[in-house]
Amino acid sequence: MNIATPIHAKSRVGHTACPHDCPSTCALEVDISDDGRIGRVRGAGDHSYTSGVICAKVARYAERLYHPDRLMHPLRRKGAKGAGSWQQISWDDALDEIAEAFVRAEARDGSEAIWPYFYAGTMGWVQRDSIERLRHAKRYSGFFSSICTNPAWTGFTMATGTLRGPDPREMARTDCVVIWGTNAVATQVNVMTHAIKARKERGAKIVVVDIYDNPTMKQADMALIVKPGTDAALACATMHIAFRDGYADRAYMAKFADDPAGLEAHLKTKTPEWAAAITGLSVAEIEDFAKLVGTTKKSYFRLGYGFTRQRNGAVAMHAAASIATVLGSWQYEGGGAFHSNSDIFRMNNAELTGKSMKDPDIRMIDQSQIGRALTGDAVALRHRGPVAAMLIQNTNPVNIAPEQRLVKQGFARDDLFVAVHEQFMTDTAEMADIVIPATMFVEHDDIYRAGGQNHILLGPKLVEPPETVRTNLFVIEELAKRLGVADRPGFGFTAREMVDRVLKDSNLPDYDYFLENKWFDRQPEFDDAHFLNGFAHADRKFHFRPDWVNGAAPNKPPEVLGAFGPHEQLPAFPDQVDVIELADADHPFRLATSPARNFLNSSFAETKTSRQKEGRPELMLNPADAEANGVESGDLVRIGNTRGDLRIHVKITEEVKPGVLIAEGLWPNKAHVDGEGINVLTGADPVAPYGGAAVHDNKVWLRKDAA
C-alpha cells in the first residue's frame, strides 16, 4: 500500500512543498544527487508567494533527513514506561500488537476507549488526515483539534463570516503593513519578504505589534510592545481615535457594517489614556499608530496567531480585524485585514477522512486537555469511560501540550497502551509501548494547501525512504486490515490515488496537472477577497457585534459540547476583557512561551545546527526585574504557579518589558535542567467561546534558585 510515484531517472531538481505547521506552505526546490539523496533545499523562485525565500531550518533539511538519531526500526518497550529500554521487532509484529491492544481495549471498555491522536507534524492531507478514516470506521473517540487555531479562527470569522481576506501578495503593494501578533522573521519569513519589498519599492511603513522586542520588531518603522493579553485595548483606542479625528469611513461602514453607530458610542470611553494604562504603551505611541493607519488608505493588517493564544484571544482577533472596517481599508489594493485563507480552497476531504462513517454520538475529547483526559477527569472524558489505548501520529503531546505534569502522569499509566509513529525518539515516543518509524515529506506523496497564502501545492515523492520506514497511510491501511474495516469507504488506495480522488471530488485539476505545474492558485477575485460584494454573514455585513455563542466558526465544537470557557463574559462590541491570568501579588509576572527561530513547535529541536543556534532553554528577564530579584545573567531561577514549577537559566535583556517573561521554545523536556519543559506552567482551560490553548497566558512567580 502507498507505493508512491517514482521519480524520473534524470531528475536533478525536485519540486515539492514544505509540510510543516506554518502558514507559508513554501514551494520548494530540492537538489537530488545521482545516488538519490537530497542536497540543498531552497524556495521556488517562480512561486509568487514564496519568491525564492524560505527559512534556514528548512533549507537545512538534509540534516534532519539523514540525522543519525532518526528512528529506523519498530521498537517494543522493555521495562518501565519512559525507562528508555527497547527491543527491535518486525513491522508485522508491531502492527499486530497495536491491533491486538485496540481489540482488547474495545472488548473491555467499548470502542471509545481507543483515542487516535494526531495533529500538524505534517500538513499533507493524506498522511495527516487518514487517521480520521480509521477513527470513524471503528467508532473510536473523536478528536477536537483545538490547540492552535481556534481562538484566532473564531475571532476572525465572527467578524467577517469566513476565513479569507485580501491576497497576501498585496503586502508588497501596500503603503503600510501592520504585522500584529506574529514574529514573522522567525515563523513566517514570506510575510517579511513582501513587507520589505513594499518598503523598498513604495516607501511603505512596517508596524509591528507584539509583546517583546523580537527579530520582527527590529525590522519595524513603528514598534509597539504591548503587555500580553492587551491587544484589544490598543485596537479599541485606535478605533476611538479614528472616530474622533475623522479617519473613520462612515460611508463604507453604513454599507458594509452591522452597527457602526453602536460601536462609536461604545468606544467613547476607550481613549488613548485608557488604553495606555492597560497596554503599557504611551499615549503618544497610540496616537501615532492611529494617525498612521488612519491617514494611510492602503493599510494591510496581517494578523497572526500569537496574540490570540490568550484567554481573551478570540476577542483580541475580532477587535484587531475591526480596525480595517472602521477605516474602510478593505476597499483598496494593499488594504484590509488578513489572517488565513483557509476557506478559499474548497477541497473535499469527505472520503479521505471517512465522514460518511462518522457517528455524532461518539464522544469528542479536546486535544488540549489530554492530560486531564488521561488522568480520569470526568469533564474531559465527557462523563464516559477511560482512554485505554492510543495511536499517535504527527504530534508530540508530552512536550507540546499544556499541563505537562498531568500529561506525563497520564502517559505513565500501566493500563494505557500507546503506539507512536514518529521520525525521532520524542518525549512522547519515550513513553510509548510500541514505537514505529515514519517517513519524511520527500519520501511520500501528498497534497498541501496553504493558510497564509493562496495555493494548493503538490508534494510528490522525491527520494526513496529507508527500507524499514513506513508512511502514515501505510500504518492506517495495515491497521484497518487487522481491525476488519479495510473494506470500508476510502480504504485501499495509494497516496497518489487518494490525492487524485480528493482533487476530483474538489473539482480541481488532477495529479498529473500538479506534477507538471506544481501548484494551483485559488485566490478569489479582488472584490470577493476584499468583501466588496459583502461579507460572508447572512446579512452581508461585517459584524462589530459578534454572536459569541451561536456564531459560525471553522472549528466550532459539536453542539453537544456547547460553548467553552467564560463565554458569558465576552463583550457585545470590541473591548478589553480581562479573562486572562492577570499578574497578582503571589504571581507578579506574565509568562509567554513564544516560538524560537530555529525550531518549529517541537520539530527541528533534534538537529545539531538548530540546537547550536538556540543555545539552551532560557528565560528572558528585564534588567529591573533581575535587580529586584537578585538575579544575574546565566543564573538558574525557579518559576512556578499553581500547575507546577521548574528551573531555567536566565537571560537578562531589555527586549522584554518589566513584569513580562519570555521562554522561547519549544525545547525537548529533557533539554531542561530537571527534565520538565515549559508547558508544566501552561493551562488547559479552554479559551472562550470555542476552545484553544492559552499557552502565552500564564501568571507565575520567580525566585533565584537556592541550589
C-alpha positions in Angstrom: 0.0 0.0 0.0 1.1 3.6 -0.7 3.7 2.7 -3.3 4.3 6.4 -4.3 5.2 7.8 -7.7 8.8 7.0 -8.7 10.9 9.9 -9.7 12.3 10.2 -13.3 15.8 8.8 -13.6 17.1 12.1 -15.0 15.7 14.3 -12.3 18.1 16.6 -10.6 15.8 19.1 -9.0 12.6 18.0 -7.4 9.6 20.3 -6.7 7.5 20.0 -3.5 6.0 21.9 -0.6 7.1 22.4 2.9 5.0 20.1 5.1 5.4 21.8 8.4 2.9 23.6 10.6 3.5 27.1 9.2 1.0 29.3 7.3 3.5 29.9 4.5 3.5 26.4 3.0 6.5 27.3 0.9 7.0 25.9 -2.6 10.4 24.2 -2.5 13.1 23.1 -5.0 15.2 20.2 -3.8 18.5 19.2 -5.3 18.7 15.4 -5.7 22.0 13.6 -6.3 22.7 10.7 -8.7 22.5 8.3 -5.8 19.1 9.5 -4.7 20.0 11.7 -1.8 18.7 15.2 -1.2 21.0 18.2 -1.0 20.2 21.8 -0.9 16.6 22.9 -0.3 15.5 26.4 -1.5 12.4 28.4 -2.1 10.9 28.2 -5.6 11.7 31.5 -7.3 8.8 31.1 -9.7 6.2 30.8 -7.0 4.6 34.2 -6.5 4.3 34.0 -2.7 7.4 32.0 -1.7 9.5 34.2 -4.1 12.6 32.1 -3.6 12.8 32.7 0.1 12.5 30.0 2.9 13.5 29.8 6.5 17.0 28.5 7.3 15.8 25.4 9.2 14.0 24.0 6.2 16.9 24.9 3.9 19.0 22.6 6.1 16.5 19.7 5.7 19.2 17.2 4.7 20.5 17.5 8.2 17.1 16.3 9.5 16.5 13.6 6.8 19.9 11.9 7.4 20.2 12.5 11.1 22.0 9.7 12.9 19.3 9.5 15.6 16.4 9.1 13.1 14.1 6.2 14.0 14.8 3.3 11.7 13.1 0.2 13.2 9.9 -0.7 15.0 10.5 -0.9 18.8 8.8 -2.6 21.7 9.2 -1.2 25.2 11.2 -3.3 27.7 10.8 -2.5 31.4 9.1 0.5 32.9 7.5 3.3 30.8 9.9 6.0 30.0 13.0 4.0 31.1 14.4 4.0 27.6 14.9 0.3 27.1 13.7 -1.1 23.8 13.6 -4.3 21.8 13.7 -4.2 18.0 10.8 -6.0 16.4 9.4 -6.6 12.9 6.7 -4.4 11.3 4.2 -7.2 11.3 4.8 -7.8 15.0 4.4 -4.1 15.7 1.2 -3.7 13.8 -0.2 -7.0 15.2 0.4 -5.8 18.7 -1.2 -2.4 18.2 -4.3 -4.0 16.7 -4.5 -6.6 19.4 -4.2 -3.9 22.1 -7.0 -2.0 20.4 -9.2 -5.1 20.3 -8.6 -5.8 24.0 -9.4 -2.2 25.0 -12.6 -2.2 22.9 -13.7 -5.5 24.4 -13.1 -4.3 27.9 -14.3 -0.6 27.7 -16.0 -0.1 24.4 -14.8 1.5 21.1 -14.5 4.9 22.7 -11.6 3.6 24.9 -9.4 4.0 21.8 -8.3 7.6 21.1 -6.4 8.2 17.8 -4.4 11.4 18.4 -2.7 13.5 15.8 -2.0 17.0 14.7 0.2 19.0 12.3 3.6 17.4 12.2 2.8 17.1 8.6 0.2 19.3 6.9 -0.2 16.9 4.0 -3.8 15.9 3.7 -3.3 12.2 3.0 -0.6 11.5 5.5 -2.1 13.7 8.2 -5.8 13.0 8.0 -6.2 9.3 7.0 -6.2 8.5 10.8 -9.6 10.1 10.9 -10.9 7.5 8.5 -9.8 4.7 10.8 -11.4 6.5 13.7 -14.8 6.8 12.1 -14.7 3.3 10.7 -14.1 1.8 14.2 -16.2 4.4 16.2 -13.2 5.4 18.3 -13.2 8.5 20.4 -13.4 11.8 18.5 -10.7 14.3 18.4 -11.4 18.0 18.9 -8.4 19.8 17.4 -8.4 22.9 19.4 -4.9 23.6 20.5 -3.6 26.0 17.8 -6.1 27.8 15.7 -9.4 28.1 17.4 -9.2 31.5 19.1 -7.8 33.1 16.0 -10.1 31.5 13.6 -13.2 32.1 15.8 -12.4 35.8 16.3 -11.8 36.5 12.7 -14.8 34.5 11.5 -17.1 36.2 14.0 -16.1 39.5 12.2 -16.1 38.5 8.6 -18.2 35.3 8.4 -15.4 33.4 6.7 -11.7 32.7 6.9 -10.2 34.5 4.0 -9.1 38.0 3.0 -7.1 40.2 0.7 -4.5 38.4 -1.4 -1.4 38.1 0.8 0.8 39.1 -2.1 -0.8 42.5 -1.8 1.5 43.1 1.2 4.1 44.0 -1.5 1.7 46.7 -2.9 0.7 48.3 0.4 1.7 51.7 1.9 1.5 50.4 5.5 1.7 46.8 6.7 0.8 46.1 10.3 2.3 42.8 11.5 0.2 42.1 14.6 1.0 39.3 17.0 3.3 37.2 14.9 7.1 37.1 14.9 7.2 36.7 11.1 11.0 36.8 10.9 11.1 33.6 12.9 7.8 31.9 11.9 6.5 33.3 8.6 9.5 34.6 6.7 7.5 35.3 3.5 5.4 37.9 5.3 8.7 39.9 5.7 9.6 39.2 2.0 6.6 41.1 0.8 6.5 43.7 3.5 10.2 44.7 2.9 9.5 44.7 -0.9 6.7 47.3 -0.2 9.1 49.4 1.9 11.8 49.3 -0.7 9.6 49.9 -3.7 6.9 52.1 -2.3 8.3 53.6 0.9 5.7 51.6 2.9 5.8 51.7 6.7 6.1 48.5 8.6 4.4 48.5 12.0 4.8 45.6 14.4 2.6 44.9 17.4 3.9 42.3 19.8 4.8 41.6 23.4 8.6 41.8 23.2 11.4 43.2 21.1 11.8 40.2 18.8 13.5 40.0 15.4 10.4 41.2 13.6 10.2 44.2 15.9 13.8 45.1 14.9 12.6 45.4 11.3 9.8 47.8 12.2 9.4 51.5 11.4 7.0 51.7 14.3 7.3 49.1 17.1 4.5 48.8 19.6 5.3 46.5 22.6 2.1 45.8 24.5 1.5 43.9 27.7 0.4 40.3 27.0 -3.3 40.0 26.6 -4.0 43.7 26.0 -4.2 43.8 22.2 -7.9 44.5 22.2 -7.3 47.7 24.2 -4.9 49.0 21.6 -7.4 48.1 18.8 -10.3 49.9 20.6 -8.3 53.1 21.2 -7.2 53.1 17.6 -10.8 53.0 16.5 -11.8 55.6 19.1 -9.2 58.0 17.5 -10.5 57.1 14.0 -14.0 58.2 15.0 -12.7 61.2 17.0 -10.3 62.6 14.3 -12.3 61.8 11.2 -10.3 58.8 9.9 -13.4 56.6 10.1 -15.0 55.8 6.8 -18.6 56.3 7.7 -20.0 55.8 4.2 -18.2 52.5 4.0 -19.4 51.3 7.4 -23.0 52.4 6.5 -22.9 50.0 3.6 -20.8 47.1 5.0 -21.0 47.0 8.8 -23.8 45.9 11.2 -23.8 48.6 13.8 -21.2 51.4 13.3 -23.3 53.9 15.5 -23.4 51.4 18.3 -19.6 50.8 18.0 -18.9 54.5 18.0 -20.9 55.1 21.1 -19.3 52.1 22.8 -15.8 53.4 22.0 -16.4 56.9 23.5 -14.6 55.9 26.7 -11.9 53.8 25.0 -9.5 56.7 24.9 -5.7 56.6 24.3 -5.2 57.3 28.0 -7.5 54.3 28.9 -5.5 52.0 26.6 -2.1 53.3 27.7 -2.8 52.3 31.3 -3.8 48.8 30.1 -1.2 48.1 27.3 1.9 49.8 28.7 2.2 51.9 25.6 2.4 55.7 25.8 -0.5 57.9 24.7 1.8 59.3 22.0 2.5 55.8 20.6 -1.2 55.0 20.4 -1.9 58.4 18.8 0.9 58.0 16.3 -0.3 54.5 15.3 -3.9 55.5 14.9 -2.8 58.5 12.8 -0.6 56.4 10.6 -3.2 53.8 9.7 -6.0 56.4 9.7 -4.3 58.5 7.1 -2.9 55.6 5.0 -5.7 54.2 2.9 -3.7 51.2 1.8 -3.1 49.7 5.3 -2.8 45.9 5.4 -3.3 44.3 8.8 -1.5 41.0 8.8 -3.0 39.3 11.9 -1.1 36.4 13.4 -1.8 33.6 15.8 0.5 34.6 18.7 -1.7 37.3 20.2 -4.7 35.0 20.2 -3.1 32.4 22.5 -4.5 34.3 25.5 -7.8 33.6 27.3 -9.2 36.6 25.6 -7.6 35.7 22.2 -10.8 35.4 20.2 -11.9 38.9 21.4 -8.5 40.3 20.5 -8.6 39.0 17.0 -12.1 40.3 16.4 -11.1 43.8 17.7 -7.9 44.0 15.6 -9.9 42.9 12.4 -12.5 45.6 13.2 -10.0 48.4 12.6 -9.8 47.7 8.9 -13.6 48.1 8.7 -13.7 51.4 10.7 -11.1 52.8 8.3 -12.6 51.3 5.2 -9.2 49.7 4.4 -10.8 46.8 2.7 -11.7 48.9 -0.4 -8.1 49.3 -1.6 -5.5 47.1 -3.1 -2.9 46.5 -0.3 -5.6 47.2 2.3 -7.8 45.3 4.6 -7.2 42.6 7.3 -5.8 39.1 6.7 -5.4 36.2 9.0 -5.8 33.0 7.0 -7.0 31.9 3.5 -8.2 28.5 4.7 -11.7 28.9 3.4 -10.7 29.7 -0.3 -9.5 26.2 -1.2 -12.8 24.3 -1.1 -11.2 20.9 -1.0 -13.3 17.9 -0.3 -11.9 15.5 2.3 -15.0 13.5 3.0 -13.8 10.2 1.6 -10.3 10.8 2.9 -11.5 11.2 6.5 -14.4 8.8 6.3 -17.1 11.3 7.1 -19.8 9.0 5.9 -19.0 6.7 8.7 -18.9 9.3 11.5 -21.2 8.7 14.4 -22.3 12.0 16.1 -23.0 10.1 19.3 -19.3 9.2 19.7 -17.7 11.5 22.3 -15.2 14.2 21.3 -12.2 14.7 23.6 -10.3 18.1 23.5 -6.7 17.5 22.4 -5.6 20.4 24.6 -7.0 18.5 27.6 -5.1 15.3 27.0 -3.5 15.5 30.5 -6.9 15.7 32.1 -8.4 13.0 29.9 -5.6 10.5 30.6 -5.8 11.1 34.3 -9.5 10.4 34.5 -11.1 13.9 34.6 -14.8 13.2 34.2 -15.5 16.5 32.3 -12.6 16.0 29.9 -13.8 12.4 29.3 -17.4 13.7 28.7 -18.5 11.6 31.7 -17.7 8.4 29.8 -15.1 5.6 30.2 -11.4 5.9 30.3 -9.0 6.2 27.4 -7.2 2.8 27.3 -5.3 2.8 24.0 -3.9 5.4 21.7 -2.2 5.7 18.3 -0.3 8.9 17.9 0.9 10.4 14.6 2.3 13.8 13.7 2.4 15.3 17.2 4.3 15.2 20.5 1.9 15.9 23.3 4.2 15.0 26.2 6.2 18.1 25.1 3.8 20.5 23.5 0.5 20.0 25.4 -0.4 22.2 28.4 -0.4 20.9 32.0 2.6 18.8 31.3 2.7 17.1 34.6 -0.8 15.8 34.1 0.1 14.7 30.6 3.2 12.7 31.8 1.2 11.3 34.7 -1.4 10.0 32.2 1.1 8.5 29.8 2.8 6.7 32.8 -0.4 4.7 33.5 0.3 0.9 33.3 -3.2 0.3 32.0 -2.8 2.7 29.0 -1.4 1.3 25.7 0.3 3.8 23.5 1.7 3.4 20.0 3.7 6.3 18.5 4.5 6.6 14.8 7.5 9.1 14.7 10.7 10.2 13.0 12.7 10.6 16.2 12.5 9.4 19.8 10.5 12.4 21.1 9.3 12.9 24.6 6.1 11.2 23.7 7.7 8.3 21.9 9.8 7.7 25.0 6.6 7.0 27.0 5.1 4.6 24.4 4.7 0.8 24.4 5.3 0.5 20.6 7.3 3.0 18.5 7.3 2.7 14.7 9.4 4.8 12.3 7.8 7.3 9.9 8.8 8.7 6.5 9.6 12.4 5.9 7.9 14.5 3.3 10.3 13.9 0.4 9.7 10.2 0.9 6.0 10.0 0.2 3.2 11.5 -2.0 0.8 14.2 -0.6 -1.2 17.3 -1.4 -1.0 20.6 0.6 -3.0 23.7 0.9 -1.7 26.9 2.3 -3.2 29.0 5.1 -1.1 32.1 4.9 -1.1 32.3 1.1 -3.3 31.1 -1.8 -2.0 28.0 -3.5 -2.7 24.3 -3.4 0.7 22.5 -3.9 1.7 19.0 -4.7 4.3 17.2 -2.6 5.3 14.2 -4.7 7.7 11.5 -3.5 11.3 12.6 -4.5 13.5 10.0 -2.9 13.2 6.5 -1.6 12.8 6.2 2.2 14.9 3.8 4.2 13.6 0.2 3.7 12.4 -0.1 7.3 10.5 3.1 7.5 6.8 3.5 6.6 4.3 6.2 5.7 1.4 7.3 7.9 -1.0 5.9 5.3 0.6 2.5 5.3 0.1 2.3 9.1 -3.6 3.2 8.8 -4.2 0.8 5.9 -2.5 -2.1 7.7 -4.3 -1.5 10.9 -7.6 -1.3 9.0 -6.9 -4.8 7.6 -6.1 -6.2 11.1 -9.2 -4.5 12.6 -11.6 -5.7 10.0 -12.5 -2.4 8.3 -10.3 -2.4 5.2 -13.4 -2.9 3.0 -15.0 0.4 4.2 -15.2 3.5 2.1 -11.8 5.3 1.4 -9.5 2.3 2.2 -7.4 0.5 -0.3 -5.9 3.4 -2.2 -2.3 4.5 -2.6 -1.4 8.0 -1.6 -1.3 9.2 -5.2 -4.7 7.6 -5.8 -6.1 9.3 -2.8 -4.7 12.7 -3.8 -6.3 12.2 -7.2 -9.7 11.3 -5.6 -9.6 14.4 -3.3 -8.8 16.6 -6.4 -11.6 15.1 -8.4 -14.1 15.5 -5.6 -13.0 19.1 -5.3 -13.3 19.9 -9.0 -9.6 20.6 -9.2 -7.1 19.5 -11.8 -5.7 16.0 -11.4 -2.4 14.7 -10.0 -0.7 14.8 -13.4 -1.6 18.5 -13.8 0.0 19.3 -10.5 3.1 17.1 -11.3 3.6 19.3 -14.3 2.5 22.7 -12.9 3.5 22.2 -9.2 0.7 24.3 -7.7 -2.7 25.8 -8.4 -3.7 29.4 -7.5 -7.0 29.5 -5.6 -7.1 33.2 -4.7 -10.6 34.7 -5.3 -11.2 37.8 -7.4 -10.4 41.2 -5.9 -14.0 42.1 -5.0 -14.6 38.8 -3.2 -11.2 38.8 -1.4 -11.9 42.4 -0.2 -15.6 41.7 0.6 -16.7 44.4 -1.8 -19.6 42.1 -2.6 -20.5 41.9 1.1 -19.1 39.9 4.0 -19.9 36.3 4.4 -22.6 36.6 7.1 -26.2 36.1 6.1 -26.8 39.9 6.3 -23.6 40.5 4.2 -22.2 42.8 6.9 -19.0 42.9 8.9 -20.1 42.2 12.5 -18.9 44.6 15.1 -21.5 42.8 17.3 -20.5 39.1 17.3 -22.7 36.3 18.4 -20.1 34.6 20.6 -22.2 31.6 21.5 -24.2 30.9 18.3 -22.0 32.3 15.6 -20.3 30.1 13.0 -16.6 29.2 13.1 -14.3 26.9 11.1 -13.7 24.6 14.0 -16.8 25.1 16.2 -17.2 22.4 18.9 -20.1 19.9 18.4 -23.4 21.2 19.7 -23.4 18.6 22.5 -20.2 20.3 24.0 -21.7 23.8 23.9 -19.6 26.9 24.2 -16.3 26.8 26.2 -14.8 28.9 28.9 -16.2 32.1 30.4 -18.2 32.9 27.2 -20.8 34.8 29.2 -18.1 37.5 29.9 -17.3 38.2 26.2 -18.2 41.7 25.2 -21.0 42.9 22.8 -18.6 45.1 20.9 -14.8 45.1 20.7 -13.4 45.6 24.1 -10.6 44.6 26.6 -11.9 41.7 28.6 -9.7 40.5 31.5 -10.5 36.8 31.5 -6.7 36.4 31.2 -4.4 35.3 34.1 -3.6 38.8 35.4 -0.5 39.1 37.5 -1.1 39.4 41.2 0.9 39.7 44.4 1.7 36.0 44.5 2.4 35.7 40.8 3.8 39.1 39.7 5.0 38.0 36.2 3.2 37.2 33.0 4.9 34.4 31.0 4.6 33.7 27.3 6.1 30.6 25.6 6.9 32.2 22.2 8.4 30.3 19.2 12.1 30.0 18.7 13.5 30.9 15.3 15.3 27.6 14.7 12.5 25.3 15.9 9.0 24.7 14.7 6.9 23.6 17.6 8.9 20.5 18.7 10.3 19.8 15.2 14.0 20.7 14.4 14.8 20.6 18.1 16.7 17.4 17.3 19.0 18.8 14.7 22.5 19.9 15.7 22.6 23.3 13.9 19.2 24.4 15.2 20.2 23.4 18.8 23.5 25.2 18.5 21.9 28.4 17.2 19.3 28.4 20.0 21.9 27.5 22.8 19.8 26.2 25.7 16.4 26.8 27.3 16.4 30.4 28.7 14.0 32.8 30.3 14.2 36.4 29.1 14.0 38.8 32.1 14.1 42.6 32.2 17.2 44.1 34.0 15.0 45.9 36.5 13.3 42.7 37.5 16.6 40.9 37.6 18.0 43.5 40.0 14.9 43.4 42.2 15.2 39.6 42.5 18.9 39.5 42.9 19.4 37.6 39.7 22.4 37.8 37.3 22.6 36.7 33.7 23.1 32.9 33.5 21.7 32.2 36.9 19.2 29.5 37.5 15.8 30.7 38.6 12.7 28.8 39.6 9.4 29.9 38.2 6.0 28.5 39.0 2.3 28.7 39.5 -0.5 26.5 40.7 0.3 24.0 37.9 3.9 23.4 38.8 7.3 24.9 38.8 10.6 24.4 37.0 14.2 25.7 36.9 15.6 27.5 33.9 18.6 29.8 33.2 18.1 33.5 32.9 19.0 35.8 30.0 18.8 39.4 31.2 17.7 41.6 28.3 15.8 44.8 27.7 14.0 43.0 24.9 11.3 42.2 27.4 9.4 44.8 29.5 9.3 44.7 33.3 6.8 42.1 34.5 7.0 40.0 31.4 8.9 36.8 30.9 9.5 35.1 27.6 10.7 31.5 27.2 11.4 30.8 23.5 11.0 27.2 22.5 9.8 24.5 22.3 12.8 22.7 23.7 12.5 19.0 24.5 11.7 18.3 28.1 15.0 16.6 28.6 16.9 19.7 27.5 15.7 21.5 30.6 17.6 21.3 33.9 15.2 18.9 35.6 13.8 17.2 32.6 10.5 19.1 32.6 9.6 21.5 29.8 8.0 24.9 29.9 4.4 23.5 29.4 4.5 22.5 33.0 3.3 26.1 33.6 0.7 26.4 30.8 -3.0 25.7 31.4 -5.6 23.6 29.5 -8.7 25.5 30.5 -10.2 26.4 27.1 -10.3 29.8 25.5 -13.9 31.2 25.2 -16.0 30.6 23.3 -14.9 27.7 21.1 -11.7 26.4 22.7 -8.0 26.6 22.3 -4.9 26.6 24.5 -3.8 29.9 26.1 -0.1 28.9 26.1 1.1 32.6 26.2 -1.2 33.5 29.1 0.4 32.4 32.4 0.9 34.2 35.7 4.0 33.0 37.5 6.2 33.7 40.4 10.1 33.8 40.1 12.9 33.4 42.6 16.6 32.8 42.4 17.3 29.1 42.7 18.9 28.2 46.0 20.8 25.2 44.7 
